[in-house]
Amino acid sequence: MGILQFHSMIKQKILTLSTIQVFILVCCAIMPLTFYSEARAENSLLQESNWFVEMDRFSDSAHTGINCEECHGTMTENDSEHPDPEDPDYLKTDPKRNFDYQLCEKCHKKTYERYKKGEHAKALEEEKKTGDVSETGHAPTCGDCHSAHYAPAHLSRTQIGMNMTETCGECHTSQKKSYLKNFHGKTAVYLENERSAYCTDCHGAHECISLEEETKALNACRRCHPEAEKAFTNVIIHESQAEVEKKSDSKRQSLKIVYVMGSISLIFVVALLTLLYSHSFLLLLRKIHEKLRKH
């Protein structure tokens, strides 16, 4: 039997199938895909919930020598097992919002004290009082920036800096974009120059200070530039439109000039390219016209 005859026979068989038979065939084909999608979705939910710990990854983390009970206690809540499989909210709550991160202070006392002085801690207190969540999400706790179960130890400065750039960028998206366009971001992230400044070098790793005040900004600059004067604070690192209103009057004025000059430059480039392409197009038409006249 040839290939064409075989295809013709299959086509006739399909055409003779009843509607019910076709429906059964389609269902048999779709159902395995459906079960596969549901299994993937369920597995994804378990991974995102963070209630289940991959022990092989945990054994390579910085906390591998710590017993579970030292951080999680007896794992009982309201005289019931925690998490309770019979609880209707089983695995639906965010562990980062439930865990008491004050327990981190036992081992990381100085770090936690710095955190309590910073902007993130202030935002968390405000969130607890009002119950309002900001546009970027919940106020960050230790678990939002650090993986308690999987964060590795003994990373290099560049590895830590690049990781924190991604971590900070999850909430501060516009600042991350502008940082990566800046000299600091290009040399630190793209060239992996350990002498360049990462987010934490200017804002602090845990205190997370805002650099809107001139004195704080100057102190941050002097960590790498000891001879820096007040003029250094006029340098704009995060020049995105989303941050304009948060800048001082002088920086806001500088940003307006930058945007105006950028717009003028863009208009000039577009006009120049339009002129060049128009000239080339007209020259091409002329040559075509001359060739047609000769023929």
ZIRAHU-V947886 format. One record per pair of residues at least 6 apart in sequence whose ideal C-beta (glycine too) atoms are under 6 Angstrom apart, sorted by the first residue. I is the first residue (numbers start at 1). GAP is how many residues later the second one is. Records with the same first field share a line. If there is no record, write none. Layout:
# ZIRAHU-V947886
I=GAP, GAP
This chain:
# ZIRAHU-V947886
46=6
49=42
50=45
51=40
53=96
57=93
58=91
61=89, 90, 91
62=89, 91
71=32
75=7
76=6
83=7
96=47, 48
101=40, 41
104=8, 38
105=7
111=95
114=92, 93
115=6, 91
117=90
118=89, 90
119=89, 91
120=20, 88
123=16
124=15
127=12
136=35
145=22
157=37
158=34, 36
161=27, 37
162=27
164=35, 36
165=24, 34
168=31
169=7
174=66, 68
175=63
178=60, 61, 62
179=6
182=55
184=12, 13
187=6, 9
188=8, 10
197=27
202=18
203=6
209=7
211=6, 9
214=19
217=16
218=15
221=7, 11
222=6
236=15
244=11
